[in-house]
């Protein structure tokens, strides 16, 4: 059996965060253990409340699962304050874990999920030790301090983010206004993944699905670029088969293979 871990927030609508990570990993045949950082009260169109768990409790969750399961690969999602960021970063270093960092800053509905004073902590503590970092366009702009308006800007942002220390950077192109989505992958050399843009409002949990799928394929033995490629294909099908539920941005459907049978 293959194992991964997720360090993320709980989404009460089950479209993102811990719940979406569990669904994605399960759909890919990987056992996912969880480290919950925050509890959110949210639905498909709003975030009503956020409660951060004590950093020590987050740390103890990671220690508990690490002691009991053969963990090597995992992902981080919502880590909203610098105390949590510092605790998990220290543990990742201590145990030599390979982590896909989804630098979550805002929910799909536009609510802020990262405190202002935590951006510097992500840049100085978490991103430098990441195996792969997966920012979308707005996140990449913040991390690289440049305005992104096209492919060349995405490439420059990827270079600047990689200068912070991660092995691989993926600047996701879903926010660009175009008929195709281009993801820029940079590990010292550039690679690209291109897919038709699916016109749907039901994209809640896109970053969670992508990052947890990458971690799952890594755990299954894929080389990094193959893991990214497989995860992006899986994401495309999850969006294509997204669920038109709720009154806002509906969730993806990582169980598309099961539901279509």
DATANOR-V748768 format. One record per residue. N is the residue number from 1. RES is the residue in three letters. PHI is phi in whole degrees, 0 to 359 (none if undefined). OMEGA is omega in whole degrees, -180 to 180 (none if undefined). BURIAL is I if it has 16 or more other ideal C-beta (glycine too) atoms within 10 Angstrom, else O. Layout:
N/RES/PHI/OMEGA/BURIAL ; N/RES/PHI/OMEGA/BURIAL
//
This chain:
1/UNK/none/177/O ; 2/UNK/262/-176/I ; 3/UNK/236/169/I ; 4/UNK/222/174/I ; 5/UNK/235/172/I ; 6/UNK/234/175/I ; 7/UNK/244/-171/I ; 8/UNK/197/178/I ; 9/UNK/270/177/I ; 10/UNK/269/178/I ; 11/UNK/251/-176/I ; 12/UNK/294/176/O ; 13/UNK/274/176/I ; 14/UNK/66/-180/O ; 15/UNK/263/-178/I ; 16/UNK/215/175/I ; 17/UNK/62/-177/I ; 18/UNK/308/-176/I ; 19/UNK/295/179/I ; 20/UNK/290/177/I ; 21/UNK/299/179/I ; 22/UNK/299/-180/I ; 23/UNK/296/-178/I ; 24/UNK/298/-179/I ; 25/UNK/297/179/I ; 26/UNK/296/179/O ; 27/UNK/298/-180/I ; 28/UNK/265/175/I ; 29/UNK/76/-180/O ; 30/UNK/241/179/I ; 31/UNK/275/-175/O ; 32/UNK/248/173/I ; 33/UNK/261/-168/I ; 34/UNK/236/173/I ; 35/UNK/233/-176/I ; 36/UNK/271/-178/I ; 37/UNK/264/-175/I ; 38/UNK/212/173/I ; 39/UNK/248/178/I ; 40/UNK/249/170/I ; 41/UNK/256/-175/O ; 42/UNK/213/173/I ; 43/UNK/226/-175/I ; 44/UNK/283/-178/I ; 45/UNK/232/179/I ; 46/UNK/199/171/O ; 47/UNK/248/-174/I ; 48/UNK/272/-176/O ; 49/UNK/200/176/O ; 50/UNK/226/176/I ; 51/UNK/236/178/O ; 52/UNK/279/174/I ; 53/UNK/288/175/I ; 54/UNK/302/-178/O ; 55/UNK/303/180/I ; 56/UNK/294/178/O ; 57/UNK/290/176/O ; 58/UNK/298/179/I ; 59/UNK/300/-179/I ; 60/UNK/293/175/O ; 61/UNK/298/-179/I ; 62/UNK/295/177/I ; 63/UNK/298/-177/O ; 64/UNK/299/-178/O ; 65/UNK/286/179/I ; 66/UNK/295/-179/I ; 67/UNK/291/-171/O ; 68/UNK/249/-174/O ; 69/UNK/227/-179/O ; 70/UNK/281/-174/O ; 71/UNK/266/173/I ; 72/UNK/230/-177/I ; 73/UNK/246/177/I ; 74/UNK/192/-179/I ; 75/UNK/217/170/I ; 76/UNK/241/175/I ; 77/UNK/238/-178/I ; 78/UNK/290/174/I ; 79/UNK/229/-159/I ; 80/UNK/278/179/I ; 81/UNK/225/-170/I ; 82/UNK/291/178/I ; 83/UNK/295/177/I ; 84/UNK/294/-180/I ; 85/UNK/302/-179/I ; 86/UNK/294/-180/I ; 87/UNK/297/-176/I ; 88/UNK/288/177/I ; 89/UNK/298/179/I ; 90/UNK/298/-179/O ; 91/UNK/289/177/I ; 92/UNK/298/177/I ; 93/UNK/294/-177/O ; 94/UNK/302/-175/O ; 95/UNK/261/178/O ; 96/UNK/63/-177/O ; 97/UNK/280/178/I ; 98/UNK/258/-168/I ; 99/UNK/240/170/I ; 100/UNK/269/-176/I ; 101/UNK/260/170/I ; 102/UNK/264/-172/I ; 103/UNK/281/-174/I ; 104/UNK/297/179/I ; 105/UNK/236/-179/I ; 106/UNK/223/172/O ; 107/UNK/282/178/I ; 108/UNK/299/180/I ; 109/UNK/278/176/O ; 110/UNK/100/180/O ; 111/UNK/284/-179/O ; 112/UNK/286/-179/O ; 113/UNK/246/179/I ; 114/UNK/229/-180/I ; 115/UNK/294/-175/O ; 116/UNK/304/-177/O ; 117/UNK/279/-178/O ; 118/UNK/261/180/I ; 119/UNK/299/179/I ; 120/UNK/297/180/O ; 121/UNK/291/176/I ; 122/UNK/298/-178/I ; 123/UNK/292/-175/I ; 124/UNK/265/-176/O ; 125/UNK/248/-170/I ; 126/UNK/268/-177/I ; 127/UNK/297/179/I ; 128/UNK/299/-178/I ; 129/UNK/255/-178/I ; 130/UNK/284/171/I ; 131/UNK/281/178/I ; 132/UNK/222/175/I ; 133/UNK/241/-172/I ; 134/UNK/234/-179/I ; 135/UNK/285/167/I ; 136/UNK/277/-175/I ; 137/UNK/301/180/I ; 138/UNK/300/179/O ; 139/UNK/292/179/I ; 140/UNK/296/177/I ; 141/UNK/297/180/I ; 142/UNK/292/-176/I ; 143/UNK/288/-176/I ; 144/UNK/258/-178/I ; 145/UNK/62/174/O ; 146/UNK/227/175/O ; 147/UNK/274/-177/O ; 148/UNK/254/179/I ; 149/UNK/231/-180/O ; 150/UNK/187/-174/O ; 151/UNK/298/-179/I ; 152/UNK/296/176/O ; 153/UNK/293/177/I ; 154/UNK/300/179/I ; 155/UNK/295/179/I ; 156/UNK/296/178/I ; 157/UNK/298/179/I ; 158/UNK/300/179/I ; 159/UNK/296/-178/I ; 160/UNK/293/179/I ; 161/UNK/292/179/I ; 162/UNK/294/176/I ; 163/UNK/298/178/O ; 164/UNK/287/175/I ; 165/UNK/134/-177/O ; 166/UNK/291/180/I ; 167/UNK/287/-175/O ; 168/UNK/225/176/I ; 169/UNK/239/172/I ; 170/UNK/243/172/I ; 171/UNK/266/-174/I ; 172/UNK/278/-172/I ; 173/UNK/261/-174/I ; 174/UNK/298/-179/I ; 175/UNK/276/180/O ; 176/UNK/286/178/I ; 177/UNK/276/-180/O ; 178/UNK/200/180/O ; 179/UNK/278/177/O ; 180/UNK/234/176/O ; 181/UNK/254/177/I ; 182/UNK/245/173/I ; 183/UNK/261/179/I ; 184/UNK/263/-180/I ; 185/UNK/247/-176/I ; 186/UNK/225/177/I ; 187/UNK/234/-171/I ; 188/UNK/113/171/O ; 189/UNK/229/-178/O ; 190/UNK/267/169/O ; 191/UNK/227/-176/O ; 192/UNK/222/170/O ; 193/UNK/238/-175/I ; 194/UNK/233/-179/O ; 195/UNK/221/174/I ; 196/UNK/297/177/O ; 197/UNK/286/178/O ; 198/UNK/266/-177/O ; 199/UNK/277/179/O ; 200/UNK/208/174/O ; 201/UNK/275/-173/O ; 202/UNK/271/-178/I ; 203/UNK/235/179/I ; 204/UNK/294/178/I ; 205/UNK/94/-177/I ; 206/UNK/300/-179/I ; 207/UNK/295/178/I ; 208/UNK/295/-180/I ; 209/UNK/297/-178/I ; 210/UNK/299/-176/I ; 211/UNK/292/180/I ; 212/UNK/288/175/I ; 213/UNK/292/177/I ; 214/UNK/300/179/I ; 215/UNK/300/-180/I ; 216/UNK/295/180/I ; 217/UNK/291/173/I ; 218/UNK/298/-180/I ; 219/UNK/296/179/I ; 220/UNK/276/173/O ; 221/UNK/101/178/O ; 222/UNK/290/169/I ; 223/UNK/294/-171/O ; 224/UNK/309/-177/I ; 225/UNK/294/178/O ; 226/UNK/295/177/O ; 227/UNK/299/179/I ; 228/UNK/295/180/I ; 229/UNK/298/179/I ; 230/UNK/295/180/I ; 231/UNK/294/-180/I ; 232/UNK/292/175/I ; 233/UNK/295/177/O ; 234/UNK/297/178/I ; 235/UNK/299/-179/I ; 236/UNK/301/179/I ; 237/UNK/291/179/O ; 238/UNK/293/176/I ; 239/UNK/287/-179/I ; 240/UNK/301/-179/O ; 241/UNK/254/-177/I ; 242/UNK/299/-173/I ; 243/UNK/259/-180/I ; 244/UNK/273/-179/O ; 245/UNK/232/-177/O ; 246/UNK/78/-175/O ; 247/UNK/253/-179/O ; 248/UNK/230/178/I ; 249/UNK/276/-179/I ; 250/UNK/293/-177/I ; 251/UNK/275/170/I ; 252/UNK/289/179/I ; 253/UNK/231/179/I ; 254/UNK/292/177/I ; 255/UNK/266/-175/O ; 256/UNK/302/179/I ; 257/UNK/294/-180/O ; 258/UNK/287/-175/O ; 259/UNK/288/-178/O ; 260/UNK/271/179/O ; 261/UNK/277/none/O
//
